[in-house]
Amino acid sequence: MKTNPLGRTGLAVSELCLGTMTWGTQTAKPDAHAQMDMALERGVNFVDTAEMYPVNPVAAETVGLTEEIIGTWNAANPGRRGDYILATKHSGEGMKHARDGAPISAATIPVAIEGSLRRLNTDCIDLYQFHWPNRGSYMFRQNWRYDPSGQDRAATLAHMEDALEALQKQVDKGNIRHFGLSNETAWGTTMWASVAQARGWPRVASSQNEYSLLCRLFDTDLAEVSVNEDVGLLAFSPLASGLLSGKYQGGAVPDGSRMTFNETLGGRRTARAFAAVEAYLGVARDHGLDPVQMALAWTAGRPFVTSVIFGATTLAQLDHALGAPDLTLSPELLEAIDDVHRAHPMPY
């Protein structure tokens, strides 16, 4: 499988990244372990998780369970931790089940990292990410009414300095190797990079934001930041929570699918989204392609994408998705995709 540089870290990650957010709810531990085995066998060297996982739903009694499942795989496979690059995330303000919803700070960072290291049964986290910014974000459908006018610039920059200094101490201890962001903006990403460069602290290596055929907010300012600052996109929800597979068309809700746990798919379930999906399904049919593999291959082929994070509830779904790197998308197909995007922009 093709690999791409992870920012300026010197690491190379596979173009597909195994996402784990359903492990512990929709995906049982034996199935999760089997997914780890299959992904590594098929060339995936990148696994992403978070301390708040699993989701669907997020609950106090399951927070940290996904990391624990990965930790049990590590324990059962001594000597294989070096076979993959491990990323996890620090929950932030409002996540009531982690540190009572405290914002990310110099005080929470070492506590959160120690907890993740213990659950993951590892000595070091390769990529440690902030799950969302303290000041808020326009991600997760909040872009329609996003208003940053109440932000305190001085306070934000002071927070960045404190957090980066705390991260440097964790690098010095050997607890983490590199730093990444998630659900960040163009301005935020640029400031994190600037502060780190000025002080010699850990430089942001990646930005984990939502990106798919249906969600292309990254295409403009963030894409420019990504290319010029070497902060590659780790694209999550590349299948738009399963919408792009076509399995929800015509009102269908397959048993055990995400929609059975999350009726709105996090705000993605709209009439316009189903119309857009139908158009993309038509492109796949016209070109003789599987729609899941087409959506993943298209996302992986974007010039600012470092890796595409996809999740699979079952081993069969994982096997299916891992066929995406074998696809070559023709110029004619890419033009057809662009035509659909112009006809169905921002469908949710």
C-alpha positions in Angstrom: 0.0 0.0 0.0 1.2 3.5 -0.8 2.6 5.5 2.1 2.8 9.3 2.5 5.0 11.5 4.7 3.4 12.5 8.1 4.2 16.2 8.0 7.9 16.8 8.8 8.1 13.9 11.3 10.1 11.6 9.1 7.4 9.0 9.5 5.5 7.5 6.5 1.9 6.4 7.0 -0.2 4.2 4.8 -2.8 6.0 2.6 -5.5 4.1 4.5 -5.7 4.3 8.3 -7.7 1.9 10.4 -10.2 3.8 12.5 -11.5 2.2 15.7 -14.2 4.3 17.1 -16.8 1.5 17.1 -14.6 -1.0 19.0 -16.3 -1.8 22.2 -19.9 -1.0 21.1 -20.7 -2.1 17.6 -17.5 -4.1 17.2 -16.6 -6.7 19.9 -13.0 -7.3 21.0 -12.3 -10.5 19.1 -13.5 -8.8 15.9 -11.4 -5.8 16.6 -8.4 -7.9 17.1 -9.1 -9.7 13.8 -9.3 -6.3 12.1 -5.9 -5.3 13.4 -4.5 -8.6 12.0 -6.1 -8.1 8.6 -5.2 -4.4 8.3 -1.5 -5.0 9.1 -1.4 -8.0 6.7 -2.8 -5.9 3.9 -0.3 -3.0 4.3 -2.0 -0.6 6.7 0.6 0.7 9.2 -1.5 3.4 10.8 -4.2 3.0 13.5 -6.2 5.9 15.0 -8.2 6.0 18.2 -9.1 8.4 21.0 -9.6 8.3 24.8 -13.3 9.0 24.4 -14.0 6.0 22.1 -16.1 4.0 21.5 -19.0 6.0 20.2 -22.6 5.1 19.3 -23.1 6.0 22.0 -20.5 7.8 24.1 -21.1 6.7 27.7 -19.2 7.1 30.9 -18.9 3.3 31.4 -17.3 2.8 28.0 -14.9 5.8 27.7 -11.4 4.4 27.1 -12.6 0.9 26.1 -11.4 1.2 22.6 -7.9 2.1 23.8 -8.1 -0.9 26.1 -9.0 -3.2 23.2 -6.0 -2.0 21.3 -3.9 -2.5 24.4 -5.0 -6.2 24.7 -4.0 -6.7 21.1 -0.6 -5.2 21.9 -0.3 -7.5 24.9 -1.3 -10.6 22.9 1.2 -9.7 20.1 4.5 -8.9 21.8 7.1 -7.4 19.5 4.5 -6.1 17.0 3.9 -2.7 18.4 6.7 -1.4 16.1 4.7 -2.7 13.0 2.3 0.3 13.1 2.0 3.9 13.9 -0.4 4.6 16.7 -2.4 7.8 17.0 -4.8 8.8 19.8 -6.5 12.0 21.0 -7.0 14.2 24.1 -10.7 15.0 24.7 -11.4 18.7 25.3 -13.9 21.0 26.8 -17.4 19.7 27.1 -16.5 16.0 27.1 -18.0 15.4 30.6 -16.9 11.8 30.9 -13.2 12.8 30.8 -11.8 14.9 33.6 -15.3 16.4 34.1 -15.3 18.2 30.8 -12.1 20.2 31.5 -10.6 22.1 28.6 -7.2 21.0 27.2 -4.4 22.5 29.3 -0.9 22.0 30.6 -2.6 20.3 33.6 -4.7 17.8 31.7 -2.2 16.8 29.1 0.1 14.6 31.3 -2.9 13.0 33.0 -4.6 12.2 29.7 -1.4 10.8 28.1 -0.6 8.6 31.1 -4.2 7.2 30.9 -3.9 6.5 27.2 -0.5 4.9 27.6 -1.8 2.6 30.3 -4.9 1.6 28.4 -3.0 1.1 25.1 -0.4 -1.0 26.9 2.4 0.9 25.1 5.4 3.0 26.1 4.9 5.7 23.5 2.2 7.3 21.4 3.4 8.1 17.9 0.9 10.9 17.2 -0.9 12.7 20.0 -3.8 14.8 18.8 -6.1 17.4 20.4 -9.6 16.2 19.5 -11.1 19.7 19.1 -10.0 23.3 20.0 -10.9 24.8 23.4 -12.4 27.9 21.7 -14.9 25.9 19.7 -15.1 24.9 16.0 -17.3 25.0 13.0 -17.0 21.3 12.5 -19.9 18.8 12.9 -22.5 20.9 11.1 -21.8 24.0 13.3 -20.6 25.9 10.2 -24.1 27.2 9.4 -24.1 29.5 12.4 -20.4 29.7 13.2 -19.4 33.0 14.9 -15.8 33.5 16.2 -16.3 37.1 17.1 -16.3 36.3 20.9 -12.9 34.7 20.8 -10.1 36.0 22.9 -7.0 36.0 20.7 -4.5 36.6 23.6 -6.0 33.8 25.7 -5.9 31.4 22.7 -2.3 32.1 22.0 -1.4 31.8 25.7 -3.2 28.4 25.8 -1.2 27.3 22.7 2.1 28.2 24.4 1.2 26.4 27.6 -0.1 23.3 25.8 3.0 23.1 23.5 5.4 23.4 26.4 3.5 20.6 28.2 3.7 18.5 25.0 7.5 19.1 24.8 7.9 17.7 28.3 6.0 14.6 27.2 8.3 14.3 24.1 11.3 14.6 26.4 10.0 11.8 28.6 9.4 9.6 25.6 5.7 9.4 26.2 4.8 10.8 22.8 6.6 11.4 19.5 4.6 13.9 17.5 1.6 16.2 17.7 -1.5 16.6 15.6 -4.7 18.5 15.6 -8.3 17.6 14.9 -11.4 19.6 14.0 -9.2 22.7 13.6 -9.5 25.8 11.4 -7.1 27.4 9.0 -6.2 30.2 11.4 -5.9 27.8 14.4 -3.6 25.4 12.5 -1.4 28.2 11.3 -1.1 29.7 14.8 -0.2 26.3 16.3 2.5 25.9 13.7 3.8 29.5 14.2 4.0 29.3 18.0 5.8 25.9 17.8 8.3 27.2 15.3 9.0 30.3 17.3 9.6 28.4 20.5 11.1 25.1 19.2 8.3 23.0 20.6 6.4 20.1 18.9 5.2 21.2 15.5 1.8 20.2 14.3 2.2 17.3 11.9 -1.4 16.7 10.8 -5.0 17.8 10.9 -7.7 15.2 11.4 -10.9 16.7 10.0 -13.9 15.4 8.3 -13.6 15.1 4.5 -15.5 13.1 1.9 -17.4 13.6 -1.4 -20.2 15.1 0.7 -18.1 17.2 3.1 -15.4 19.3 1.4 -14.9 22.2 3.8 -11.1 21.4 3.7 -10.9 22.3 0.0 -10.2 26.0 0.4 -8.2 27.7 3.1 -7.3 24.5 5.1 -6.0 22.9 1.9 -3.7 25.9 1.3 -2.4 25.7 4.9 -1.9 22.0 4.5 0.3 22.3 1.5 2.3 25.3 2.5 2.9 24.3 6.2 3.2 20.5 5.6 0.2 19.7 7.8 -1.4 16.9 5.9 -5.1 16.0 6.2 -6.1 12.8 8.1 -9.6 12.5 6.6 -12.2 11.0 8.8 -15.7 9.9 7.8 -14.7 9.4 4.2 -17.9 7.5 3.6 -20.0 10.1 5.4 -21.0 7.6 8.1 -21.9 5.0 5.6 -24.1 7.2 3.4 -21.8 6.9 0.4 -22.1 3.1 0.4 -25.7 3.6 -0.7 -27.0 1.3 2.1 -29.3 3.9 3.5 -30.9 4.8 0.1 -34.7 4.4 -0.2 -35.2 4.7 3.5 -33.3 1.5 4.3 -31.7 1.1 7.8 -29.8 -2.2 7.9 -29.7 -4.0 11.3 -26.7 -3.0 13.3 -25.8 -0.1 11.1 -24.8 3.3 12.6 -28.2 4.8 11.8 -29.8 2.3 14.2 -27.7 3.9 17.0 -27.6 7.5 15.6 -30.7 8.4 13.7 -29.4 11.6 12.1 -25.8 10.3 11.5 -24.5 13.4 13.4 -26.6 15.7 11.2 -25.6 14.1 7.9 -29.0 12.6 7.2 -30.8 15.1 5.0 -32.9 14.9 1.9 -30.2 16.7 0.0 -27.6 14.3 1.2 -29.6 11.3 -0.2 -29.9 13.1 -3.6 -26.2 13.7 -3.7 -25.4 10.1 -2.8 -27.7 8.9 -5.6 -25.7 11.0 -8.1 -22.4 9.6 -6.8 -23.8 6.1 -7.0 -24.6 6.8 -10.6 -21.0 7.8 -11.3 -19.8 4.6 -9.8 -22.3 2.5 -11.8 -21.4 4.3 -15.0 -17.7 3.6 -14.5 -18.1 0.0 -13.2 -16.8 0.8 -9.8 -17.8 -0.1 -6.2 -19.1 3.1 -4.6 -17.3 2.5 -1.3 -13.9 1.9 -3.0 -14.5 4.8 -5.3 -15.2 7.2 -2.4 -12.1 6.0 -0.5 -9.8 6.1 -3.5 -11.0 9.6 -4.4 -10.3 10.9 -0.9 -6.9 9.3 -0.8 -6.0 10.9 -4.1 -6.6 14.5 -3.0 -3.3 16.4 -3.1 -3.4 17.4 0.6 -4.5 14.1 2.1 -1.9 12.2 4.1 -4.2 9.3 5.1 -7.8 8.3 5.0 -9.3 7.1 8.3 -12.1 4.6 7.7 -13.9 2.3 10.2 -15.4 -1.1 9.7 -18.0 -2.7 11.9 -17.2 -6.2 10.5 -14.2 -8.0 9.1 -16.1 -8.3 5.8 -16.5 -4.5 5.6 -12.8 -4.1 6.3 -11.8 -6.5 3.5 -14.1 -4.7 1.1 -12.7 -1.2 2.0 -9.1 -2.5 1.6 -9.7 -2.9 -2.1 -9.7 0.9 -2.6 -5.9 1.3 -3.1 -6.1 -0.9 -6.2 -8.3 1.5 -8.0 -7.2 4.0 -10.6 -9.7 6.8 -11.1 -9.7 8.0 -14.7 -9.8 11.7 -15.7 -13.3 11.2 -17.0 -14.5 9.8 -13.7 -12.9 12.6 -11.8 -14.7 15.1 -14.0 -18.0 13.3 -13.4 -17.4 13.6 -9.7 -16.7 17.3 -10.0 -19.9 17.7 -11.9 -21.9 16.1 -9.1 -20.1 18.3 -6.5 -21.1 21.4 -8.4 -24.7 20.2 -8.6 -24.8 19.1 -4.9 -22.5 21.3 -2.9 -22.7 21.2 0.9 -25.6 18.7 1.1 -25.6 18.7 4.9 
